[in-house]
Amino acid sequence: MCHHQRKHCGNPSILLGSSHGMIPALSKVMKWLEEIRVRTQPRREKEVRELLLETAASVRRNRQLKSARVYSHHSAPVGFTLVLFWDTPSVAVQGSETAMFILEGLKAFGLLDHAVLIEEGKNGG
């Protein structure tokens, strides 16, 4: 869990404005993403899928979030990934507050993994 503990006010937002734990953008905005991976038990598969889809729809209200998508593992149906795509002036090294709240809510559903990835380049559309 991120060392930035804040109460959830219903408005998912990322950590901005402080140089503590932040990577500043070289240009006006940085493109980056977060992967939140969940591996659950077969009996909770449907519940986790629905929760992730609802979560993706909910967090899309954040203006700095460009997209939120849910993927399932093609050969392990109990594995899911929620990907949050961001364009922001800086990147929180530990991840966004949004991701921290999501991870906290998913703890009871199985094994979790979280990664913050910064776009290095783009090839194609």
Residue frames as a rotation matrix with the C-alpha (Angstrom) as fourth column:
MET 1
0.580 0.814 0.000 0.00
0.814 -0.580 0.000 0.00
0.000 0.000 -1.000 0.00
CYS 2
0.033 -0.513 0.858 1.19
0.433 -0.766 -0.475 3.49
0.901 0.387 0.196 -0.79
HIS 3
-0.587 -0.332 -0.738 2.46
0.807 -0.166 -0.567 5.53
0.065 -0.929 0.365 2.14
HIS 4
-0.910 0.363 0.200 -0.01
-0.335 -0.929 0.159 8.28
0.243 0.078 0.967 1.18
GLN 5
-0.641 0.719 -0.268 -3.02
0.767 0.615 -0.185 7.33
0.032 -0.324 -0.945 3.29
ARG 6
-0.893 0.450 -0.017 -6.09
-0.450 -0.893 -0.016 9.46
-0.022 -0.007 1.000 2.55
LYS 7
-0.357 0.857 0.372 -9.78
0.126 0.439 -0.890 8.91
-0.926 -0.270 -0.265 2.99
HIS 8
-0.776 0.171 0.607 -11.69
0.630 0.159 0.760 8.21
0.033 0.972 -0.231 -0.21
CYS 9
-0.639 0.525 -0.562 -13.87
-0.125 -0.792 -0.598 11.21
-0.759 -0.312 0.572 -0.94
GLY 10
0.314 0.816 0.486 -15.65
0.400 0.351 -0.847 9.66
-0.861 0.460 -0.216 -3.91
ASN 11
0.914 -0.077 -0.397 -13.52
-0.367 -0.573 -0.733 11.57
-0.171 0.816 -0.553 -6.40
PRO 12
0.603 -0.741 0.296 -10.69
0.669 0.672 0.318 9.34
-0.434 0.006 0.901 -7.67
SER 13
0.921 -0.386 -0.051 -7.63
-0.357 -0.784 -0.509 11.44
0.156 0.487 -0.859 -8.39
ILE 14
0.516 -0.813 -0.268 -3.94
0.664 0.578 -0.475 10.88
0.541 0.067 0.838 -8.78
LEU 15
0.486 -0.448 -0.750 -1.18
0.632 -0.412 0.656 12.35
-0.603 -0.793 0.082 -6.68
LEU 16
0.308 -0.367 0.878 -0.07
0.749 -0.476 -0.462 15.60
0.587 0.800 0.128 -8.27
GLY 17
0.798 0.106 0.594 1.66
-0.052 -0.969 0.242 18.77
0.601 -0.224 -0.767 -7.24
SER 18
0.744 -0.565 0.355 4.34
-0.470 -0.067 0.880 17.44
-0.474 -0.822 -0.316 -4.93
SER 19
0.219 -0.743 -0.633 7.81
-0.846 0.178 -0.502 16.41
0.486 0.646 -0.589 -5.97
HIS 20
-0.414 -0.340 0.845 7.80
-0.796 0.585 -0.155 13.70
-0.441 -0.737 -0.512 -3.27
GLY 21
-0.385 0.217 0.897 7.51
0.135 0.975 -0.178 10.34
-0.913 0.053 -0.405 -4.99
MET 22
0.726 0.671 -0.154 6.77
-0.001 -0.223 -0.975 11.92
-0.688 0.708 -0.161 -8.35
ILE 23
-0.358 -0.749 0.557 8.42
0.734 0.143 0.664 11.67
-0.577 0.647 0.499 -11.76
PRO 24
0.026 0.390 -0.920 8.09
-0.215 -0.897 -0.386 15.02
-0.976 0.208 0.061 -13.58
ALA 25
0.708 0.315 0.632 7.14
0.532 0.349 -0.771 15.05
-0.464 0.883 0.080 -17.24
LEU 26
-0.487 -0.872 0.041 9.68
0.617 -0.311 0.723 16.04
-0.618 0.378 0.689 -19.86
SER 27
-0.784 0.368 0.500 6.85
0.254 -0.544 0.799 17.54
0.566 0.754 0.333 -21.87
LYS 28
-0.471 0.667 0.578 3.47
-0.741 -0.654 0.150 18.97
0.478 -0.357 0.802 -20.86
VAL 29
0.538 0.662 0.521 2.02
-0.826 0.538 0.169 15.52
-0.169 -0.521 0.836 -20.12
MET 30
-0.727 -0.684 0.062 3.31
-0.669 0.726 0.160 11.99
-0.155 0.075 -0.985 -19.67
LYS 31
0.352 0.758 -0.549 1.56
-0.767 0.570 0.295 8.94
0.536 0.317 0.782 -21.01
TRP 32
-0.806 -0.567 0.171 1.63
-0.556 0.623 -0.550 6.11
0.205 -0.538 -0.817 -18.51
LEU 33
0.195 0.886 -0.420 -0.45
-0.496 0.458 0.737 3.21
0.846 0.065 0.529 -17.36
GLU 34
-0.465 -0.221 0.858 -1.13
-0.859 0.346 -0.377 1.10
-0.213 -0.912 -0.350 -14.35
GLU 35
-0.204 0.376 -0.904 -1.80
-0.316 0.848 0.424 -2.61
0.926 0.373 -0.054 -14.41
ILE 36
-0.291 0.212 0.933 -3.76
-0.928 0.172 -0.329 -4.06
-0.231 -0.962 0.146 -11.55
ARG 37
-0.394 0.073 -0.916 -3.70
-0.464 0.845 0.267 -7.84
0.793 0.530 -0.299 -11.81
VAL 38
-0.041 0.494 0.869 -6.05
-0.961 0.217 -0.169 -10.07
-0.272 -0.842 0.466 -9.82
ARG 39
-0.590 -0.035 -0.807 -5.94
-0.307 0.934 0.184 -13.83
0.747 0.356 -0.561 -9.53
THR 40
-0.203 0.656 0.727 -9.01
-0.979 -0.110 -0.173 -15.13
-0.033 -0.747 0.664 -7.75
GLN 41
-0.745 0.061 0.664 -10.70
-0.113 0.970 -0.217 -18.45
-0.657 -0.237 -0.716 -6.99
PRO 42
-0.913 0.385 0.138 -13.03
0.259 0.281 0.924 -20.03
0.317 0.879 -0.356 -9.55
ARG 43
-0.161 0.919 -0.361 -16.06
0.986 0.162 -0.027 -19.52
0.033 -0.361 -0.932 -7.29
ARG 44
0.151 0.166 -0.974 -15.40
0.436 -0.896 -0.085 -15.74
-0.887 -0.412 -0.208 -7.26
GLU 45
-0.676 -0.523 0.519 -14.62
0.658 -0.112 0.745 -15.35
-0.332 0.845 0.420 -10.98
LYS 46
-0.049 0.756 0.653 -17.98
0.846 -0.316 0.429 -13.84
0.531 0.573 -0.624 -11.96
GLU 47
0.750 0.336 -0.570 -18.03
0.636 -0.602 0.482 -11.52
-0.181 -0.724 -0.665 -8.94
VAL 48
-0.074 -0.878 -0.473 -14.51
0.438 -0.455 0.775 -10.23
-0.896 -0.149 0.419 -9.65
ARG 49
-0.633 -0.102 0.768 -15.23
0.774 -0.132 0.620 -9.74
0.038 0.986 0.163 -13.37
GLU 50
0.347 0.873 0.344 -18.35
0.787 -0.470 0.400 -7.69
0.510 0.132 -0.850 -12.59
LEU 51
0.668 -0.152 -0.728 -16.55
0.529 -0.591 0.609 -5.66
-0.523 -0.792 -0.314 -9.93
LEU 52
-0.430 -0.901 -0.059 -13.67
0.535 -0.306 0.788 -4.82
-0.728 0.307 0.613 -12.28
LEU 53
-0.452 0.344 0.823 -16.06
0.809 -0.230 0.541 -3.81
0.375 0.910 -0.174 -15.07
GLU 54
0.688 0.718 -0.109 -18.01
0.677 -0.580 0.454 -1.56
0.263 -0.385 -0.885 -12.67
THR 55
0.352 -0.656 -0.668 -14.76
0.505 -0.467 0.725 -0.10
-0.788 -0.593 0.167 -11.36
ALA 56
-0.637 -0.604 0.479 -13.50
0.709 -0.215 0.672 0.64
-0.302 0.767 0.565 -14.89
ALA 57
-0.005 0.728 0.686 -16.77
0.774 -0.431 0.463 2.43
0.633 0.533 -0.561 -15.72
SER 58
0.781 0.356 -0.513 -16.65
0.622 -0.513 0.591 4.39
-0.053 -0.781 -0.622 -12.46
VAL 59
0.110 -0.837 -0.536 -13.07
0.538 -0.403 0.740 5.66
-0.836 -0.370 0.406 -12.67
ARG 60
-0.291 -0.198 0.936 -13.52
0.951 -0.169 0.260 6.92
0.107 0.965 0.238 -16.23
ARG 61
0.772 0.629 0.091 -15.04
0.603 -0.771 0.207 10.08
0.200 -0.105 -0.974 -14.70
ASN 62
0.343 -0.751 -0.564 -11.53
0.362 -0.449 0.817 11.22
-0.867 -0.485 0.118 -13.76
ARG 63
0.923 0.119 -0.366 -10.51
-0.235 -0.580 -0.780 13.74
-0.305 0.806 -0.507 -16.47
GLN 64
0.096 -0.973 -0.210 -6.84
-0.956 -0.149 0.252 12.77
-0.277 0.176 -0.945 -16.40
LEU 65
-0.347 -0.119 0.930 -7.67
-0.051 0.993 0.107 9.11
-0.937 -0.010 -0.350 -16.94
LYS 66
-0.554 0.063 -0.830 -7.77
-0.807 -0.286 0.517 8.49
-0.204 0.956 0.210 -20.69
SER 67
0.128 0.573 -0.809 -9.09
-0.632 0.676 0.379 4.95
0.764 0.463 0.449 -20.56
ALA 68
-0.374 -0.177 0.911 -9.80
-0.816 0.529 -0.232 2.06
-0.441 -0.830 -0.342 -18.20
ARG 69
0.152 0.362 -0.920 -9.99
-0.803 0.587 0.098 -1.45
0.576 0.724 0.380 -19.61
VAL 70
0.212 -0.011 0.977 -10.52
-0.732 0.661 0.166 -4.91
-0.647 -0.751 0.132 -18.16
TYR 71
-0.050 -0.308 -0.950 -8.80
-0.826 0.548 -0.134 -7.98
0.562 0.777 -0.282 -19.61
SER 72
0.719 0.187 0.670 -9.08
-0.550 0.742 0.383 -11.65
-0.425 -0.644 0.636 -18.70
HIS 73
-0.403 -0.908 0.119 -6.30
-0.698 0.389 0.601 -14.20
-0.592 0.159 -0.790 -19.05
HIS 74
0.039 0.479 -0.877 -6.97
-0.963 0.251 0.094 -16.36
0.265 0.841 0.472 -22.10
SER 75
-0.165 -0.121 -0.979 -5.87
-0.166 0.982 -0.093 -19.66
0.972 0.148 -0.182 -20.54
ALA 76
-0.770 -0.034 -0.637 -6.56
0.603 0.289 -0.744 -18.99
0.210 -0.957 -0.202 -16.84
PRO 77
-0.071 0.860 0.505 -10.13
0.494 -0.410 0.767 -17.74
0.867 0.304 -0.396 -16.47
VAL 78
0.650 0.324 -0.688 -9.56
0.757 -0.197 0.622 -16.68
0.066 -0.925 -0.373 -12.86
GLY 79
-0.349 -0.844 -0.408 -6.94
0.783 -0.502 0.367 -14.09
-0.514 -0.191 0.836 -13.87
PHE 80
0.674 0.605 0.424 -7.92
0.732 -0.623 -0.276 -10.49
0.097 0.496 -0.863 -14.69
THR 81
-0.567 -0.793 -0.222 -6.11
0.800 -0.594 0.082 -7.23
-0.197 -0.131 0.972 -15.37
LEU 82
0.749 0.648 -0.140 -7.51
0.612 -0.757 -0.229 -3.73
-0.254 0.086 -0.963 -15.01
VAL 83
-0.370 -0.876 0.310 -5.45
0.929 -0.347 0.130 -1.24
-0.007 0.336 0.942 -17.03
LEU 84
0.662 0.471 -0.583 -5.65
0.506 -0.855 -0.117 2.48
-0.554 -0.218 -0.804 -16.30
PHE 85
-0.064 -0.645 0.761 -4.24
0.965 -0.235 -0.119 4.76
0.256 0.727 0.637 -19.04
TRP 86
0.516 0.169 -0.840 -3.14
0.600 -0.771 0.213 8.22
-0.611 -0.614 -0.499 -17.88
ASP 87
0.020 -0.540 0.841 -1.94
0.702 -0.591 -0.396 11.54
0.711 0.599 0.368 -19.43
THR 88
0.880 0.263 -0.396 -0.69
0.476 -0.509 0.717 13.70
-0.013 -0.819 -0.573 -16.54
PRO 89
0.730 -0.620 0.287 2.00
-0.488 -0.767 -0.417 16.28
0.479 0.164 -0.862 -15.77
SER 90
-0.380 -0.851 0.363 3.76
-0.903 0.256 -0.344 13.79
0.200 -0.458 -0.866 -13.47
VAL 91
0.216 0.362 -0.907 3.65
-0.195 0.926 0.324 10.15
0.957 0.107 0.270 -12.44
ALA 92
0.491 -0.017 0.871 3.24
-0.871 0.020 0.491 8.97
-0.025 -1.000 -0.005 -8.86
VAL 93
-0.467 -0.815 -0.343 6.04
-0.814 0.548 -0.193 6.43
0.345 0.190 -0.919 -8.39
GLN 94
-0.873 0.174 0.456 3.86
-0.169 0.768 -0.617 4.20
-0.458 -0.616 -0.641 -6.21
GLY 95
-0.652 0.685 0.324 0.87
0.695 0.370 0.616 4.68
0.302 0.627 -0.718 -8.53
SER 96
-0.518 0.549 0.656 -2.26
-0.214 -0.826 0.522 6.76
0.829 0.130 0.545 -8.47
GLU 97
-0.752 0.396 0.527 -4.56
-0.587 -0.038 -0.809 7.23
-0.300 -0.917 0.261 -5.51
THR 98
0.244 0.873 -0.422 -7.22
-0.968 0.244 -0.054 5.72
0.056 0.421 0.905 -7.74
ALA 99
0.080 -0.296 -0.952 -5.21
-0.325 0.895 -0.305 2.51
0.942 0.334 -0.025 -8.06
MET 100
-0.889 -0.440 0.125 -4.48
-0.235 0.205 -0.950 2.47
0.392 -0.874 -0.286 -4.31
PHE 101
-0.338 0.857 0.388 -8.23
-0.852 -0.104 -0.513 2.60
-0.399 -0.504 0.766 -3.54
ILE 102
0.457 0.486 -0.745 -8.94
-0.791 0.605 -0.090 -0.12
0.407 0.631 0.661 -6.11
LEU 103
-0.337 -0.679 -0.652 -6.19
-0.215 0.730 -0.649 -2.35
0.917 -0.078 -0.392 -4.70
GLU 104
-0.864 0.067 0.499 -7.51
-0.501 -0.032 -0.865 -1.87
-0.042 -0.997 0.061 -1.17
GLY 105
0.053 0.996 0.071 -10.98
-0.936 0.074 -0.343 -2.92
-0.347 -0.049 0.937 -2.32
LEU 106
0.479 0.102 -0.872 -9.68
-0.655 0.703 -0.277 -6.00
0.585 0.704 0.403 -4.15
LYS 107
-0.466 -0.796 0.386 -7.60
-0.852 0.286 -0.439 -7.44
0.239 -0.533 -0.812 -1.29
ALA 108
-0.173 0.480 0.860 -10.34
-0.659 0.593 -0.464 -9.84
-0.732 -0.646 0.214 -0.24
PHE 109
0.732 0.618 -0.289 -10.67
-0.593 0.368 -0.716 -11.33
-0.336 0.695 0.635 -3.74
GLY 110
0.893 -0.416 0.174 -7.28
0.450 0.847 -0.282 -12.96
-0.030 0.330 0.943 -4.21
LEU 111
-0.006 -0.990 -0.142 -3.68
0.808 -0.088 0.583 -12.33
-0.590 -0.111 0.800 -5.19
LEU 112
0.937 0.324 -0.132 -2.91
0.218 -0.837 -0.501 -8.81
-0.273 0.441 -0.855 -6.44
ASP 113
-0.190 -0.974 0.127 -0.10
0.890 -0.116 0.441 -7.27
-0.415 0.196 0.888 -8.43
HIS 114
0.855 0.428 -0.292 0.31
0.311 -0.875 -0.370 -3.61
-0.414 0.226 -0.882 -9.38
ALA 115
-0.217 -0.935 0.281 2.72
0.891 -0.072 0.448 -2.06
-0.398 0.348 0.849 -11.87
VAL 116
0.648 0.261 -0.715 3.27
0.000 -0.939 -0.343 1.52
-0.762 0.223 -0.608 -13.05
LEU 117
-0.053 -0.620 0.783 4.59
0.876 0.348 0.334 1.74
-0.479 0.704 0.524 -16.63
ILE 118
0.169 0.013 -0.986 5.73
-0.188 -0.981 -0.045 4.85
-0.968 0.193 -0.163 -18.49
GLU 119
0.897 0.204 0.392 5.40
0.335 0.263 -0.905 5.05
-0.288 0.943 0.168 -22.27
GLU 120
-0.035 -0.987 -0.156 8.82
0.268 -0.160 0.950 5.06
-0.963 -0.009 0.270 -23.92
GLY 121
-0.828 -0.211 -0.520 7.68
-0.422 -0.377 0.825 5.30
-0.370 0.902 0.223 -27.51
LYS 122
0.201 0.953 0.227 4.93
-0.243 0.273 -0.931 4.51
-0.949 0.132 0.286 -29.92
ASN 123
-0.911 -0.400 -0.100 4.87
-0.212 0.244 0.946 2.59
-0.354 0.883 -0.307 -33.19
GLY 124
-0.696 0.701 0.155 1.69
0.550 0.381 0.743 2.83
0.462 0.602 -0.651 -35.22
GLY 125
-0.309 0.693 0.652 -1.74
-0.322 -0.721 0.614 4.20
0.895 -0.021 0.446 -34.34
